[in-house]
Amino acid sequence: MNIGEITCGNFLLHNYFRITGRGLAVAGKITGGSIAAGNFISVCQVLVKIKSIEFVRVPGGELTGLILDIAEGNGIETQLDKLKGQTLSIITDEVS
């Protein structure tokens, strides 16, 4: 399966953080296509399910926040730190 064939959107990663009781969130901007809860975000070729979509207020505007369905302590924050400023692919929820 080619990820390019199932990409439904693109997300420019600005930052990430943990929300107590909700989990890991990534903040950034949708740069193409569309994103929905249930889609997946590709982090270094690992697909992580998007639980919900929120808006994050920052000086000068808003960012889109994606709450991810991933366990704490799996090391993904290290990967996200390296990916700040890069565009990540959003994959349709039809992936099985």
HELIX and SHEET records of a PDB file:
HELIX    1   1 ILE A    3  ILE A    6  1                                   4    
HELIX    2   2 ILE A   76  LEU A   83  1                                   8    
SHEET    1   A 7 THR A   7  ILE A  19  0                                        
SHEET    2   A 7 GLY A  23  GLY A  33 -1                                        
SHEET    3   A 7 GLY A  61  ASP A  69 -1                                        
SHEET    4   A 7 VAL A  46  VAL A  58 -1                                        
SHEET    5   A 7 PHE A  40  VAL A  43 -1                                        
SHEET    6   A 7 THR A  87  ILE A  91 -1                                        
SHEET    7   A 7 THR A   7  ILE A  19 -1                                        
END                                                                             
